[in-house]
């Protein structure tokens, strides 16, 4: 099952130039699976706004 999360990645994990808020699209349950990433973003609010379609998908009206 895939899911999308917004997570802060600190400089200790990714280096100073890549530290910030990231949108992670996970292919498995858990953060150790395969993923696609977009970021870094300066604020959590900005990352969540951009990730909104994946964080809260709308049901198709039929």
Secondary structure, DSSP 4 states (H G I P E B T S, - for coil): --EEEEEEE-HHHH-GGG-EEEEEEESSSSTTS-EEEEEEES-HHHHHHHHHHHHSPPPPP-
